[in-house]
Amino acid sequence: MGRPVRKHRLDKGMMAWIERTARKHHWRVASWIDLDDLIQEGYVCYALCNQRYPRELGRAHIMALTKTTFHNRIHDLAKQRTRLLEEPLSVHAASEQTPEEALENALPAEHETQTFATLVLQLPAEIRELLTILLNDAASIGMRKERGRRESLNTYLWRLIGQKPCGIDLQCALANHFGVSI
């Protein structure tokens, strides 16, 4: 007897969703994965879901499982490369270097990283200090909660550098400077 026939096929709707999602999230992994490879990752996620889950599940259920699996895969791929620094900047700051020299010496000499270092050096001093804090200490400094509401990200960022918000949205300033959308 031959292989059982699957009733869930990779249809045009699923392919369109995978391609659209890959294009939308490609910026997160663009420096080391081509768009075509990311789309292939989506097809692999579909194949895994189709293989692992019972045939009795409806098409909508398989689609939902594939969406979750693909989003998780993109997140995992992006997370693998988020650590730019091998050691905290505070190690370099302990020496007699300026913060700019510490940032330059701490970053590896790859092309993307050199571009990042150039962008960091062009930042105003307050935002450069914020970036240093975010890279080193922000995990230990939590967001505050008042009256059941968490402080805004902008207020949190201003608090990290020890200043009161002055009408400048630090989150947007960082995103605009590095050319990413939020």
N, C-alpha and C positions, 0 to 999 in steps of 0.2 A: 504494500500500500504506500502511496506517495506522501509527500509532506502535506500537512493540513493547510488549507487555504485561509489566509487571514482576511477578515472582513474589513479591517481598517487599512486603507491605502493612503499613501502620502498624496493628498489631493491638492488642487491648485490653491485652495483657501489656506491650508496649512503651509504650503510653500511660500505663499505671499506673506503670511504673518512672520515666518522665520526670516525671510529676506528683509522685511521692514524693520523687525526688531534688531537684526544684525546691523543694519545701517544706522539705526538710532543709537545703538550702544557701542559702535565700533571705535569711537574716540577713546573709550576706556582702555582699549588694548591695541590701538593702532600702531604703536611703535614696535610691536613684535609679532602681530598676527595680521595677515591680509584679510580684507573683507570677504573674499571667496572662502578662505579657511574658516572664518567665523560662521559663515552660512553653512558650511559643511558640518561644523560642530552642532548647529541646530538640527540638521538632518540626522546626525548621530543620536542626539537627544530623543528625537522622535522614534528612531529605530529601537532604542533601549526601552522607551516607555511601551511601545507596541509589543516588544518581546516579553517584557517582565510582567505585564498586567494581563488579567484574564480577558479572553476574547469576548466575554459577555458585556463588558463595559461599552457604553455608547460612544459615539464619535465625539460628542461634546466633552465627555469625561477624559478621553485620551488627549484631546486638544488641551484641556486644562492641565493635565499632568505634564504634557510636553512643554507648555508655557512655563510652568514652575521649574522644571528641570533645566530648560534653556537659560532662564534668568539666573538660576543658581550657578550654572556653568560659567556664564559671563562674569558673574561676581567672583567666582573662584579664580578665573584667569586673571582678572584685574588685580585681585588681592595678592597674587603670587609676585607681582612686580612693584608693589607700592613702597617697599622699603628701599629708599634711595641711599640712605646712609648706613654704613657698616657699624659706626659707633656714634654716640651722642655728640652733638656739637659742644656740649659743656666740657668734654675732654680737650677739645681744641681751644676753647675759651680760657682754660686754666693756664695755657701758655701765654707768652707775651705777644700774642697776635691781635690784630684788629679783628672785629667781627667779620669783615669782608674777607680777610685772609683766611680766617678759620673756615668760612663757608667754601672758599675756593679749594682749600686743602682737603676738606672732608669729602668732597664730591668726587666720584670716579671720573676718569677722563673719557667717557663715552660721548658720542655726538649729542644725544638727547640730553644727557646730564650737563654737558657744557652749555647747551642752550638754556637749560633750567638755571644754571649758575649765573649766566648773563642776565636772565630775567630777574633773579633774586637780587643781584647787585644793583639793578636799576630801581628797586623799590625804595620808597621813603623809609627813613630809619625806624619809625614806629611799626610799620608793616613788616619790615625785615625782622624786628625784634619779636613780633607776633609769630612769624613763621618759625623762628628758632624755638619759641616756647611750644608751638604746636608740634614740632618734630621731636622735642625732647620730653616735655613735662605735661602736656595737656591731658594725657590719659589719667593722671593722678588728680587733676583738678576738675571736679564735676560741675555740671550746670546747677544753678540754684533753683529752688522751687518755692514760690510764694503764693499763698492763698490758692493752692491746688494747681497753679499754672507754672510751667517751666519758663525760665527767662529766655528771651529771644537769642538767636545765635549771634546777632550783632552785639547785643549787650554782653554776652559771654565773652566774645572776642575782645571787646574793649576792657573788660575786667581782667582778662589774662595779661594785658600789657599795663594794667594798673592805672587806667585813666577812665574818666567818665565819658559816655557817648557824646559826641559833639556834632551830630548831624551827618556824619560821613558813614556810609554803610560799608564796613570793612569787608564783609562777605562779597559784595558786588565789586568792590575795588580789587580784591584778590582775583576774582573770576575774570574781570575785564583785563587785568594786567597779564594774566596767563592765557587769555584767549579761550576760555571755556565757558560754556553756558550752564547756568544753575536752574 
